[in-house]
Amino acid sequence: MPTTEIAVDTYRFRIIDNTDINNGRIHSRNFKIGGNYPDCVNVSIRYKDNQPSYAKIQTLVSDPECSLTKPLDKGEGSILMIKTLLRHINTEIPEITQFTFDDYSKLECGTEDEKYQKRRRARGTHAVPVPLYYFSIAFNGITWYEKHFNAIYKDPESHTAYREQIEHTFTGPKMSFEDFIHQSGISSSIIENEIQPYYESASNYRDFFTSIPRDKRCPLVRGWINSFMLRILHNVFYHDEWIIDSTKMDANRGGRNNSKENKDKRKTRKGNKRNNKIQKDIYYCPKGSYYYSDTRGEMCVEDC
């Protein structure tokens, strides 16, 4: 199996190319990237009539051992690793620019005590797992893959319907607090009493979510965010058939964080010593989060 070592930024990755050839015809190719741990991102290429026709990211895991040199950073390092492999595949197979994937990403919303109590849990499991895609849409208006890879759902028309539903729901009128509690399935009076001031003082759902202090977001929403988002994104959000286009993954992302208002704010702050920190903080995700892959080939990333 041919291998290629690529130095990117301060990391060095090894890419393994496994081609299945029978009677002189290519049936499939499989690319994986990693370091001392070799299989961190795995992409399969299907062939039809000896021509590449379809590419899918099968699994993805982030680990310090994914780099041959210094330990891979779980946030920006993971993003760099994924993009490095997709660009390499596009260079090797120019016909392949689009990569499909299934977004089953999860984040760790457990308290330190909860994580400590389950500190010996198996790799890829969580003390309190919460869907990252729903959490990120609620607090950022955009998923992690949309943010970092300009991913779209299935096709432009389906993606437009999904984005319009988010905008309509999060900026339009919200239901009464009593209906919200009922439809979200919130059964804890402690949670209900704590979120009520945020909910009733907000003009819409976007204001409601962003008004919750960052240190309270995980403990306050982890029990009901899934059922709430399932209702408001019914028939427009699905896990499968998301697409990353390697030629467009560095384009401007959608979502509220790229609104004209935020762009103007970033522009006026140019030259400010705090500029880098301000821009980094625009996309919110809890520290120490984990997203994983299991035997079904679900996507996995550690940290935001």
Secondary structure as GFF3:
##gff-version 3
##sequence-region A 1 304
A	DSSP	beta_strand	3	8	.	.	.	ID=ss1
A	DSSP	beta_strand	11	22	.	.	.	ID=ss2
A	DSSP	beta_strand	25	34	.	.	.	ID=ss3
A	DSSP	beta_strand	41	48	.	.	.	ID=ss4
A	DSSP	beta_strand	51	60	.	.	.	ID=ss5
A	DSSP	three_ten_helix	64	66	.	.	.	ID=ss6
A	DSSP	alpha_helix	76	92	.	.	.	ID=ss7
A	DSSP	beta_strand	98	101	.	.	.	ID=ss8
A	DSSP	beta_strand	106	108	.	.	.	ID=ss9
A	DSSP	alpha_helix	112	117	.	.	.	ID=ss10
A	DSSP	beta_strand	129	131	.	.	.	ID=ss11
A	DSSP	alpha_helix	132	140	.	.	.	ID=ss12
A	DSSP	alpha_helix	144	149	.	.	.	ID=ss13
A	DSSP	beta_strand	152	153	.	.	.	ID=ss14
A	DSSP	alpha_helix	156	171	.	.	.	ID=ss15
A	DSSP	alpha_helix	177	184	.	.	.	ID=ss16
A	DSSP	alpha_helix	189	201	.	.	.	ID=ss17
A	DSSP	alpha_helix	205	211	.	.	.	ID=ss18
A	DSSP	alpha_helix	214	221	.	.	.	ID=ss19
A	DSSP	alpha_helix	225	232	.	.	.	ID=ss20
A	DSSP	beta_strand	242	245	.	.	.	ID=ss21
A	DSSP	three_ten_helix	256	258	.	.	.	ID=ss22
A	DSSP	alpha_helix	260	268	.	.	.	ID=ss23
A	DSSP	alpha_helix	275	281	.	.	.	ID=ss24
###
